[in-house]
Amino acid sequence: MRWPFAALGYRLDEAVVSRILAFANYYPSLIQVVCQRLLRSLRQQSGGSGPPWTVRMEDVERVLETPEVRTAAFERFRITLELDPRYNLLTLLVANFSMDEPELLASGMDRGMLRSFAADAWPAGFPPSFADDAFEALLDEMVGLGLLRAVDGTHYALRSANLAHLIGSLGEIRRQLDGFAGRPAPSSSDPLEMRRMIGGRPSLLTARQEGHLLTPGSGVAILAGTALSGIENWRLAVDSACSFARDRHGLKVAGRVLGGPFDLERFRRALLSRQAATTVLHVVPPAAPWDAAWVEEALSRVRSAAKDAPSLRILFVADAARAWHWVADPRRAAVLEEGGPTHRVVELTAGAWSADDVSLWADGNAMGLPGGTILSATGGWDHLIQRLERLPAAERTAAPKDLAERLMASGPDGDPLADLRTLPGVVPTLTALADCEAGRLDDEIVDAAVVSAYSGLDEMEVAQTLAWAELTGLVTRGPHGFVLAREPRLGLATPVPADAA
């Protein structure tokens, strides 16, 4: 902004520059519009001494009030909001509460609270199946687009107070919010939630998760899942993502898996091994006994990395057991907060395939079943889809409900829930959650306290189990509290044969 004006004889001080940036919400195209209109206005002024001329705040304010600039600001803002109707809703919610409580412009709204309000305002747009990592990624996208800013990694505020004025009055904002209540789910699927095909099968990672792992810059992530999701395929997914980034996008990415014997000192040494001009993705496998101390060490390395050094990214992989230890770690909460908005630890869930993933895969598989049938029978869980493939063709013609029950039953190839049955408290807590959901009163919210009161289990232990189940994708949050996925519900309801226990 300053250089072109200086070349024409005009001087912009810090306050003037800040005012234009705030009004334009840092959108380059809108900054350009404001500056062009400002220059025309300045040139229309006559008299005065020669250059350099100082641009006054009143010169800027006069331009910002013109219909041309106000219309341009609104149009650019509207275009950004219309990229995804969920952007629109979340921005309206933050604006609504910021007008009621102006201090929220500085402190921001809690991520969990924002998620809850979004589900209430637009149930179809934010259903229980909309995973927490997808919601966090959505907020991160809005930060990148200049709609929101992250305050401390868990709170989000409008990028600037000017955005609220661009949206409209409080009454207009609330009228727009009311319009979401009966809207159907977004008609177009989110391409970032789909998975690339690896050898004709969807990857363990979504495109958004690959972006978290391989985007330029340093960072720390945790990928958690269970046998249902195929978490054992983590190495293939990571290797393929790195290869794709190199071949398709020309990124210099190198993946390194930490080998044994595993200990914290060996991990420290591995992080010091770097390659020039290369993004190194260090992967810590679930076999390693990593805990909060390891994650803190990773954060320390990321924060201390020189700005001109190659990107350093660290991924901790957690199967059911390792995820349990991570959630039970008393320092987990502090570590997640420690990274702050710049280097916060990102928790990723290796969950079920999306409906789009299943449909795309179904078009090319040899089972001859439509995607809807496969999804109804398996819930999109990789392990169950593989079981379905192994069934004789004549047996795959059963009703999806019957297929689902059969696939979740223990068989010659084992118990689909074997990896979680050995974890303390998981089976009784999830069974109690299923019972609470079935007997829920109309206005009741199923949370840890409700499950604890119903089951007699310790509330802190219940909360820990539900946090683990949410991290691994077995449980989601909906407008009425925790929701257990249908497939583990069926598996828990099926007795385990003595020889398989």
Secondary structure, 3 states (H helix, E strand, C coil): CHHHHHHCCEECCHHHHHHHHHHHCCCHHHHHHHHHHHHHHHHHCCCCCCCCEECCHHHHHHHHCCHHHHHHHHHHHHHHHCCCHHHHHHHHHHHHHHHHCCCHHHHCEEHHHHHHHHHHHCCCCCCCCCCHHHHHHHHHHHHHCCCEEECCCCEEEECCHHHHHHHCCHHHHHHHHHCCCCCCCCCCCCHHHCCCEECCEECCCCHHHHHHHHCCCCEEEEEECCHHHCHHHHHHHHHHHHHHHHHHHCCCEEEEECCCCCCHHHHHHHHHCCCCCCEEEEEECCCCCCCHHHHHHHHHHHHHCCCCCCCEEEEEEECHHHHHHHHHCCCHHHHHHHCHHHHCCEEEECCCCCHHHHHHHHCCCCCCCCHHHHHHHHCCCHHHHHHHHHCCHHHHHCCHHHHHHHHHCCECCECCCHHHHCCCCHHHHHHHHHHHHHCCCCCCCECHHHHHHHHCCCHHHHHHHHHHHHHCCCEEEECCEEEECHHHHHHHHCCCCHHHC
